[in-house]
């Protein structure tokens, strides 16, 4: 993976842009956590939370440690990458 790809999702603004665009290149590179629902999703999930309700986790374990559960729509916990 090149440096451009490696740095593509480093900031929250970049992660938000990828999630808003449902960018498949971002899938499982980070997880979108929604404070109001208590779920975490992959970037391609069809759910559309408000930006003010979102934070990002680098791993599923990090999202779960923050008290989030896996989304029942996109099922990020079923992909074992």
ABEGO torsion letter per residue (X at the ends): XBAAAAAAAABAAAAAAAAAAGBAAABGABBBBBAAAGBBBBAABABBBBAAABBBBABAAAAAAAGBBBBAAAGAAABAX
